[in-house]
Amino acid sequence: MMPIARFLAARVPLLLALCLGMGGGTAQAQEAGWVSYRDAYRAMVAFAKYGKAKNFLQNHYQVSPKDGSQPLDGLRLTLSGRTTQLNLPLDATGRTTFPLLKAAYDENAMLVLNRKINEYTFGPRISIVARVDGVYESADLRAACDQALQYLRHLDGNYGSRRCAGVRFAFLPKSDAEVRVRDPLREATLPAAEGAAFDGDANAGFRVMVYRFAEWPERVQVISQNAPVAIAPVIE
């Protein structure tokens, strides 16, 4: 049998090499930028556990630039752990479908960004589910905005005095998309402007149209022939 001293001596170089290799990978991840999957999981699972009405809502994980000079083009987010390697594709607004994986949580995996992490913010983003046919009843849009407001109040008491004002349709910057509002007496196209898909986002180059509840009768149809990149509640 090999003496214990010789056994350890033979394996110390190997252990050092493994540690250095693992440290090098972590250093590379930190240099590119990463956040804790476990922290993100805790924030995202709140929506899954929320027991009140949310049938008009969806919840994504969003990577958002802190200022407009940071583009989303080429931005990549990867879930990286001991047993998990998963690319998380980002849409035009920086959102991705977040996987709730127990194994990744248990091993405290990393969400790795291929950019400097201090130039971006990370967190949940509530939005309204888009319809395939693009036709929305005003009652459904009002209910969707109210569901979003109730959920935000559940998370943050500062929303207690705020109200639903409408919904915002956002399209790609060079899109010629239109959103029309139809009631029994008229049909009109909502004015288009350049702005952010979500309140507070620095990425403000989208083509946006806002349907404001107070400007229309209670029973109308809102029609979008083009698929929006996002539909957001307007809460003021």
N, C-alpha and C positions, 0 to 999 in steps of 0.2 A: 504493500500500500504506500502511496506517495505521502511523505510527511506533509503536515498542514502548511508549514512555512513555504515548502516548494510549490504546493498547490496554489496558494495565494499569489506567490510571486509570478507564477506562470499566467495567472488570469488578471492581474492588476492592469497590464497594458491593454488587454481586451476591454476591461470595464471602463478604463479611461477613454478609450476610443469611442465606445458606445455613448458615454456621457457627453463627450465633446460633440459627437455627431448629433445627438438630441439637442444639445444646447445651440449648435449651429442652426438647426432647423427653426428653433424657437426665435433665435435672433433674427433670422430672415423674415419670419412672420411678423415680429414686432417692428422691423424696419419698414415693411410694407404697410402694416397696420392690422390690428385684430382686436376684437371685442369678445367678451365671454359669452359663449352659447348659453350657459346656465342663466346668466342675467337676462339675456334676451328671451329665453324660454319662460322665465317667471313673468315677464311683461306680457308675452303673447298668450299664455295660457289663461290669463284673466278673462279674455273674450270667450274662450271655449267653455269656461266655467260659469259665465254670466247666464242667469236663469230667466231673465225677462225677454220680451219680444225683440228679435233681431233678424227676422226672416228677410228683411230688405237690405241687410248689411253684410259686408265682408271685411275681414281684417287681414292686412298684409304687414310684412316687415319692410320698412323703408330705409334706404340709405340716401341721405339728402345733403347736397353741398351747402356749406355755411354761407357762401356768397356766390353770386352769379358767374364768377370767373372760373369756377370749377365745373368742367363739363361732365356729363354722364357717359359720353361716348367712350367705349373701351373699359368702362368700370366693371370689375368682376368681384363677386362675393362667393367665397368658398367655405363650406363647413368642413373643418379638418380636425380629426381626432385620432386616437390610437386605432380604432376599428372603423372609423367613418371618414369617407372622403366623398363630398357631394358638392357639385356646382349648383349655385342658386341663381338662375337667370334673373336679371333685373329688367323691368319694363321701362318705358320712356320716362316714367316719373320716379324711377329708382326703387320700385316696389318688387317684392318677391313673395311667393307662397312659402310660408315658414313651416318647416317640418318639425313636428313635436316628437322627438326621438328620445326614449328613455336611455338608451345606450350612450348617446352623445351627451346627455345631461349628466349621467353618472360619471363619465370620464372627463367632465368639464372641458369639452371640445372648444375649439376656437372658430369664430367667424372671421375669416381672413379677407382683408380688402387689398387690392393691388394698387392702392394709393395711400398717401399719408392720412392716417386716421384722424388727425386733428383738424383736417379740412372738411370733415363730414360729420353729420349727426345721424344717429341710429335710433329706431324705435317703431312702435306699432303705428299703423295708419288705417283709420276707419274710412270706408267709402261705401257708396250705394251700388248694389248689383245692377249691371247693365242688362237690359232686355235684348234678346236676339232680334226681335222684330223692330226695335227702336221706338215703340209706341208706349208712352207712359201716361197712366191716368193721374190727374193732379192729386186725387185723394191718396194714391200710393206714394207719390213723391212727398207729400206732407207727412204721411206716416213714417216714411223712411227717415226724413230729417228728424222727426220727433224721437224715433228709436235711437238715432245717433246721439241726440242731445241727452236722452235719459242715460245712455251708457256712459257718456262723458261725465255726467253728474255723479254717476256711481263711482267713477275714478277720482274725480276732482270737484270738491265743493265750490270752487270758483265759478263753475258753470251754473250755479243756482239761479242767478239773476239774468241769465242770457236766454235768448229766444231763437226760434227757427225763422229765418227770413226767406229762404229759398234753397235752390240747388244750383250747382255750377257744373256745366258740361265743358270738359277740356278735350281739345283735339291737338294733333301734331301741328307744329308751327306753320307749315306750308299747306295745310289742309284747306280745302274750299268747303268744308262741312258747314251745314246750316242746321239750326234747331228752330222748328216752327211751333207756334201755339195755336190751337184750333178750339173755338167755342162755336155754339150754334149760329152766331151772327157774323163772325169774322175769322180770318186766319192771318197771322202775322209772323214774321221772322224775328227772332231775338237779335239784338245788336251784338256784333262780335268785337272783341277787344283782345289785346295781348296781355297776358298775365299768368299767374301761377295756377296750377291745378288745385292746390290746397292752400288754405290760409297759412301764412307764415313761411312758405317755401321760398327760397332764394331763386330757384329755377323758374323764372317768370316769362319764358318765351313761348308759352302755349297759346293757341287760339281758344278763347274761352267765351262762353255765353251763359248768362245767369238768368234763370227763371225765378222771378221774385213773386212770392205768393200774393203780396198786397196789390200787385199791379194787374191781377187777372181775377175773373170770377172763380168761385170755388170749384166748379166742375168744368174742366177743360182737358184736352189732350195735349201732351207735349211730344213732338215727333222729331226724332233724329234719324235721318236716313244713313248717316255714317256712324260707325262704331266709335264712341269716345274712348280716349285713353283712361279717363277717370270721370266719375260723377261724385261730386263732393257736397255734403251738406253745408249750407251757408248759415252759420250761427253767429249772431251779433249780440 
